[in-house]
Amino acid sequence: MAHPGDLSELDRLIAGGTVHAADVVAIIGKTEGNGGVNDFTRGYFTQSLMALLSRHLKEPAEQLIHEIPCVLSGGTEGVMSPHYSVFCVSEGEAIPAAGSSLAIGTAFSAPLPAEDVGRRAHVDSVANAVRAAIANAGIERLDDVHFVQVKCPCVTVARAAAAITAGKTPLTNDPNKSMAFARAAGAFGVAVALDELKPSDFDDASLLSDFSIQSPRASISSGVEVESNEVIVLGNSPHWAGPLRIAHRPMIDALDIGAVIDVLADLGISASPQVSAVDAGCIASVLVKCEPDRRGKIRGHRHTMLDDTDINAQRHVRGAVAGLVAGVIGDGRIFVSGGAEHQGPDGGGLIAVIASREGSR
């Protein structure tokens, strides 16, 4: 992207017949905003995308926005390059290759009331939407799900005021805290849907408190630009055809370069120390979640991310982890999102990579 509303490359691919607009089912991308409550680059991109697809499909943009999840993470600190990945599904007579291929499913929850954000009702809403997306993908085994991206709504000051006027009580009227609680609820919802967590094993107080609860396959973002939970499930299935596969690994902390090496190896790609140009061309998407360790140390040594008044801790960690991962991949077009509460190990996160299957390069 040349700027947050730049869809010219996708427009060119559609006009040239490389991409069919009707095949676009989801978007995951990075915009160059601040990643916070007032990051309007996410909404700007979404609006621009829906206008483009509306023009090609001859369908109202207002309808498409409720059919095509567009999950954006703001903040391209350091070497990250603003970019977006377009997920397309084509119906055909192709015979599935030996093994499994990348499968994708999407779903939207009903609009989430402000008073439910960050509470059990929010967890349940996400869990139900994730189950629907898994069914939409036709993935039969939960172990075959490798990455669940959810975009959750948060509570703005205006939404909190409206709820209070209606006699409801939001969990918080602080938008930044609301984003964190929304991400936590999203992670719990994914864990419940994937049978990683039993509904009886937590209550509302567990969110942002019991960090032993985690889902190593959940990637949750939150923003003012959505009112529903938008879900994208990525996995592998023998019922799908195509050259791509996905793998994931948990990252124990912001220095876990071993997880990056291991997930590439799972896909038959070697990094010694950097992926070769040939193998880099086989990588379709790199998806990472990270978190500044709330205990204030990484491998026993103090970090200052949480004490910096000038630069938000999430911006620190996005830049640091992006440099680590991009250094191995050899490409700055990677999705690195902060705010990994309950998403992978505490103080760490996860990495997922989509790449060409071995033998199909």
C-alpha positions as CSV (number, residue, x, y, z in Angstrom):
1,M,0.0,0.0,0.0
2,A,1.2,3.5,-0.8
3,H,-1.2,4.8,1.8
4,P,-4.0,3.4,4.0
5,G,-6.6,3.7,1.3
6,D,-4.5,2.4,-1.6
7,L,-6.3,-0.5,-3.3
8,S,-4.7,0.1,-6.7
9,E,-2.8,-3.2,-6.7
10,L,-5.9,-5.3,-6.0
11,D,-7.9,-3.2,-8.6
12,R,-5.2,-4.0,-11.2
13,L,-5.3,-7.7,-10.4
14,I,-9.1,-7.8,-10.7
15,A,-9.0,-5.8,-13.9
16,G,-6.4,-8.2,-15.3
17,G,-8.3,-11.3,-14.4
18,T,-5.8,-12.6,-11.9
19,V,-8.2,-12.2,-9.1
20,H,-12.0,-12.5,-9.4
21,A,-13.8,-10.1,-7.2
22,A,-16.5,-12.7,-6.4
23,D,-13.8,-15.0,-5.0
24,V,-12.6,-12.6,-2.3
25,V,-13.8,-13.9,1.0
26,A,-11.5,-12.2,3.6
27,I,-8.7,-9.6,4.0
28,I,-6.1,-9.5,6.7
29,G,-3.7,-6.5,6.7
30,K,-1.5,-3.9,8.3
31,T,-2.1,-0.2,8.1
32,E,0.3,2.6,9.1
33,G,-1.9,4.0,11.9
34,N,-1.1,4.0,15.6
35,G,-3.1,0.8,16.4
36,G,-5.1,2.5,19.1
37,V,-8.6,3.6,19.6
38,N,-8.3,6.6,17.3
39,D,-6.6,4.7,14.5
40,F,-8.9,5.6,11.7
41,T,-6.6,4.1,9.0
42,R,-8.4,0.7,9.6
43,G,-11.8,2.1,8.8
44,Y,-10.5,4.1,5.9
45,F,-9.0,1.0,4.3
46,T,-12.2,-1.0,4.9
47,Q,-14.3,1.7,3.3
48,S,-12.0,1.9,0.3
49,L,-12.0,-1.9,-0.1
50,M,-15.7,-2.2,0.0
51,A,-16.1,0.6,-2.5
52,L,-13.7,-1.2,-4.9
53,L,-15.4,-4.6,-4.5
54,S,-18.8,-2.9,-4.8
55,R,-17.8,-1.4,-8.1
56,H,-16.7,-4.7,-9.5
57,L,-19.5,-6.9,-8.1
58,K,-22.3,-4.4,-8.6
59,E,-23.4,-5.0,-5.0
60,P,-23.9,-2.3,-2.3
61,A,-20.8,-1.7,-0.1
62,E,-23.1,-1.6,2.9
63,Q,-24.0,-5.3,2.2
64,L,-20.4,-6.4,1.5
65,I,-19.1,-5.1,4.7
66,H,-21.3,-7.7,6.5
67,E,-20.2,-10.5,4.3
68,I,-16.4,-10.1,3.9
69,P,-14.3,-9.9,7.1
70,C,-11.7,-7.2,6.8
71,V,-9.4,-7.5,9.8
72,L,-6.8,-4.8,10.0
73,S,-4.1,-4.2,12.6
74,G,-2.8,-0.7,12.8
75,G,0.9,0.1,13.4
76,T,3.7,-0.7,10.9
77,E,6.6,0.2,13.2
78,G,10.2,-0.5,12.2
79,V,10.7,-2.6,9.1
80,M,7.0,-3.6,8.7
81,S,5.6,-2.7,5.3
82,P,1.9,-1.6,5.0
83,H,0.2,-4.4,3.1
84,Y,-2.8,-6.7,3.0
85,S,-3.4,-10.4,2.2
86,V,-6.4,-11.2,0.0
87,F,-8.0,-14.6,0.6
88,C,-9.9,-16.0,-2.3
89,V,-11.9,-19.2,-2.7
90,S,-12.8,-20.6,-6.2
91,E,-15.2,-23.3,-6.8
92,G,-14.0,-26.0,-9.3
93,E,-13.5,-29.6,-10.2
94,A,-9.9,-29.7,-8.9
95,I,-8.9,-33.0,-7.3
96,P,-7.4,-32.4,-3.9
97,A,-3.7,-33.2,-3.7
98,A,-2.2,-35.8,-1.5
99,G,-2.4,-34.5,2.1
100,S,-4.3,-31.4,3.1
101,S,-4.5,-27.9,1.6
102,L,-5.3,-24.5,3.1
103,A,-8.9,-24.2,4.1
104,I,-10.7,-21.0,5.1
105,G,-14.0,-20.2,6.8
106,T,-15.6,-16.9,7.9
107,A,-18.4,-15.8,10.1
108,F,-19.9,-12.7,11.7
109,S,-21.6,-12.6,15.1
110,A,-24.7,-10.5,15.8
111,P,-23.8,-6.9,16.9
112,L,-22.4,-7.0,20.4
113,P,-24.0,-4.6,23.0
114,A,-21.5,-2.4,24.7
115,E,-22.4,-3.8,28.1
116,D,-21.3,-7.3,26.9
117,V,-17.8,-6.4,25.7
118,G,-15.2,-8.2,27.8
119,R,-17.7,-10.4,29.6
120,R,-19.0,-14.0,29.4
121,A,-21.6,-13.0,26.8
122,H,-18.7,-11.7,24.6
123,V,-16.8,-15.0,25.0
124,D,-19.9,-17.0,24.0
125,S,-20.5,-14.7,21.0
126,V,-17.0,-15.3,19.7
127,A,-17.1,-19.0,20.4
128,N,-20.3,-19.4,18.4
129,A,-18.9,-17.4,15.5
130,V,-15.7,-19.5,15.5
131,R,-17.7,-22.7,15.4
132,A,-19.7,-21.3,12.5
133,A,-16.5,-20.3,10.7
134,I,-15.0,-23.8,11.2
135,A,-18.2,-25.3,9.8
136,N,-18.0,-22.9,6.9
137,A,-14.4,-24.0,6.2
138,G,-15.5,-27.7,6.2
139,I,-12.7,-28.5,8.7
140,E,-13.7,-31.7,10.6
141,R,-10.9,-32.0,13.1
142,L,-10.2,-29.1,15.5
143,D,-6.5,-30.1,15.5
144,D,-6.5,-29.0,11.8
145,V,-7.3,-25.4,12.8
146,H,-4.1,-23.4,12.9
147,F,-5.0,-19.8,13.1
148,V,-8.2,-18.0,14.2
149,Q,-8.3,-14.3,13.5
150,V,-11.0,-12.3,15.3
151,K,-11.8,-8.6,15.1
152,C,-13.9,-7.5,18.2
153,P,-15.7,-4.3,18.9
154,C,-14.6,-2.1,21.8
155,V,-16.5,0.4,24.0
156,T,-15.9,4.0,23.1
157,V,-16.9,6.8,25.4
158,A,-20.0,7.4,23.3
159,R,-21.0,3.8,23.3
160,A,-20.5,3.6,27.1
161,A,-22.6,6.7,27.7
162,A,-25.4,5.3,25.5
163,A,-25.4,2.0,27.4
164,I,-25.5,3.8,30.7
165,T,-28.4,6.0,29.5
166,A,-30.2,2.8,28.6
167,G,-29.7,1.4,32.1
168,K,-26.9,-0.9,31.2
169,T,-23.4,-1.1,32.9
170,P,-20.4,-1.5,30.6
171,L,-17.4,-3.2,32.1
172,T,-15.4,0.0,31.6
173,N,-15.8,3.3,29.8
174,D,-12.1,3.6,29.1
175,P,-11.7,2.7,25.4
176,N,-8.1,1.5,25.8
177,K,-9.0,-0.9,28.7
178,S,-12.1,-2.0,26.6
179,M,-9.8,-3.0,23.7
180,A,-7.8,-5.2,26.1
181,F,-10.8,-6.8,27.6
182,A,-12.3,-7.4,24.1
183,R,-9.1,-9.1,23.0
184,A,-9.2,-11.3,26.1
185,A,-12.8,-12.2,25.5
186,G,-11.9,-13.1,21.9
187,A,-9.1,-15.3,23.0
188,F,-11.3,-17.1,25.6
189,G,-14.0,-17.5,22.9
190,V,-11.5,-19.1,20.5
191,A,-10.2,-21.4,23.3
192,V,-13.7,-22.5,24.1
193,A,-14.6,-23.2,20.4
194,L,-11.4,-25.2,19.9
195,D,-12.0,-27.3,23.1
196,E,-8.9,-25.8,24.7
197,L,-10.9,-24.4,27.6
198,K,-14.1,-25.6,29.3
199,P,-16.8,-23.0,29.9
200,S,-16.9,-24.0,33.6
201,D,-13.2,-23.3,34.0
202,F,-13.4,-19.5,34.1
203,D,-15.6,-16.6,35.0
204,D,-15.6,-12.9,34.1
205,A,-12.9,-12.2,36.6
206,S,-10.5,-14.6,34.8
207,L,-10.1,-12.2,31.8
208,L,-6.9,-10.2,32.0
209,S,-6.2,-12.0,35.3
210,D,-5.6,-15.7,34.9
211,F,-2.9,-15.8,32.2
212,S,-2.5,-19.6,32.5
213,I,-5.6,-19.6,30.2
214,Q,-4.4,-19.1,26.6
215,S,-5.1,-20.2,23.1
216,P,-2.0,-20.7,20.9
217,R,-4.1,-20.4,17.8
218,A,-6.0,-17.2,18.6
219,S,-5.2,-13.8,17.1
220,I,-7.5,-11.1,18.4
221,S,-7.7,-7.4,17.4
222,S,-10.2,-4.8,18.6
223,G,-11.4,-1.5,17.2
224,V,-14.1,1.1,16.9
225,E,-14.7,0.3,13.3
226,V,-16.7,-2.9,14.0
227,E,-19.8,-3.6,16.0
228,S,-19.8,-7.4,15.6
229,N,-17.2,-10.1,16.0
230,E,-15.6,-10.8,12.6
231,V,-14.0,-14.3,12.4
232,I,-11.5,-15.8,9.9
233,V,-10.5,-19.5,10.5
234,L,-7.5,-20.8,8.7
235,G,-6.5,-24.5,8.8
236,N,-5.7,-27.5,6.6
237,S,-8.2,-29.9,5.2
238,P,-8.1,-32.9,2.8
239,H,-11.3,-31.6,1.3
240,W,-9.6,-28.6,-0.2
241,A,-7.4,-28.3,-3.2
242,G,-4.6,-25.8,-3.8
243,P,-0.9,-25.3,-3.4
244,L,-1.0,-23.7,0.1
245,R,-0.7,-25.0,3.6
246,I,-0.6,-23.3,7.0
247,A,1.4,-24.1,10.2
248,H,1.7,-22.4,13.5
249,R,3.9,-22.3,16.6
250,P,3.6,-20.6,20.0
251,M,6.2,-17.9,20.7
252,I,7.4,-18.0,24.3
253,D,8.6,-14.4,24.3
254,A,9.6,-11.5,22.0
255,L,13.0,-13.2,21.4
256,D,11.8,-16.6,20.4
257,I,13.5,-16.8,17.0
258,G,13.4,-20.6,17.4
259,A,9.6,-20.6,16.9
260,V,10.1,-18.7,13.6
261,I,12.6,-21.3,12.4
262,D,10.4,-24.2,13.6
263,V,7.2,-23.1,11.9
264,L,9.1,-22.6,8.6
265,A,10.6,-26.1,9.0
266,D,7.1,-27.5,9.5
267,L,6.4,-26.2,5.9
268,G,9.6,-27.5,4.5
269,I,11.4,-24.2,4.5
270,S,14.9,-23.7,5.8
271,A,16.3,-20.6,7.4
272,S,20.1,-20.6,7.8
273,P,20.0,-17.9,9.1
274,Q,17.6,-16.3,6.6
275,V,15.2,-17.8,4.2
276,S,16.6,-18.0,0.6
277,A,15.1,-15.9,-2.1
278,V,13.6,-18.9,-3.8
279,D,11.9,-20.2,-0.6
280,A,10.8,-16.6,0.3
281,G,8.8,-16.7,-2.9
282,C,6.9,-19.7,-1.6
283,I,5.7,-17.8,1.5
284,A,2.2,-16.3,1.0
285,S,1.6,-14.8,4.5
286,V,3.2,-14.5,7.9
287,L,0.9,-13.8,10.8
288,V,2.2,-12.9,14.3
289,K,0.8,-11.9,17.7
290,C,3.1,-10.5,20.4
291,E,2.9,-8.9,23.8
292,P,5.3,-6.8,26.0
293,D,5.9,-9.1,29.0
294,R,3.8,-7.6,31.8
295,R,6.3,-8.9,34.4
296,G,8.8,-6.4,33.1
297,K,11.5,-8.9,32.2
298,I,12.5,-10.9,29.2
299,R,14.6,-14.0,30.0
300,G,15.5,-12.5,33.3
301,H,16.5,-9.0,32.1
302,R,14.5,-5.8,32.6
303,H,12.7,-4.2,29.7
304,T,11.3,-0.7,29.7
305,M,8.4,-1.0,27.2
306,L,5.8,-0.7,30.0
307,D,7.5,2.3,31.6
308,D,7.9,4.5,28.5
309,T,5.6,7.5,28.6
310,D,6.5,8.6,25.1
311,I,6.0,5.4,23.1
312,N,3.1,3.0,23.7
313,A,4.3,-0.5,24.8
314,Q,2.4,-2.2,22.0
315,R,4.3,0.0,19.4
316,H,7.6,-1.0,21.1
317,V,6.9,-4.7,20.9
318,R,5.4,-4.7,17.4
319,G,8.6,-3.0,16.1
320,A,10.9,-5.4,18.0
321,V,9.2,-8.6,17.0
322,A,8.7,-7.4,13.4
323,G,12.4,-6.9,13.2
324,L,13.1,-10.4,14.5
325,V,10.7,-12.2,12.2
326,A,11.4,-10.1,9.1
327,G,15.1,-10.7,9.6
328,V,14.4,-14.4,9.2
329,I,11.9,-14.2,6.4
330,G,13.8,-11.5,4.5
331,D,10.6,-9.5,3.9
332,G,8.8,-6.7,5.7
333,R,5.4,-7.6,4.4
334,I,4.4,-9.5,7.6
335,F,1.4,-9.1,9.9
336,V,2.6,-8.4,13.4
337,S,-0.1,-7.4,15.9
338,G,0.3,-6.4,19.5
339,G,-2.1,-7.1,22.3
340,A,-1.7,-10.8,22.7
341,E,-3.5,-11.2,26.0
342,H,-4.3,-14.9,26.4
343,Q,-3.0,-15.6,22.9
344,G,-0.1,-17.9,23.2
345,P,2.2,-17.9,26.2
346,D,2.1,-15.0,28.6
347,G,4.5,-12.4,27.4
348,G,4.9,-14.1,24.1
349,G,2.4,-14.9,21.4
350,L,2.2,-17.0,18.3
351,I,3.3,-17.2,14.6
352,A,1.5,-18.8,11.7
353,V,2.9,-19.1,8.2
354,I,1.0,-19.9,4.9
355,A,3.3,-21.2,2.2
356,S,3.3,-23.4,-0.9
357,R,3.1,-27.1,-0.1
358,E,6.3,-29.2,-0.5
359,G,6.5,-30.5,-4.1
360,S,4.3,-27.7,-5.5
361,R,6.8,-25.0,-5.7
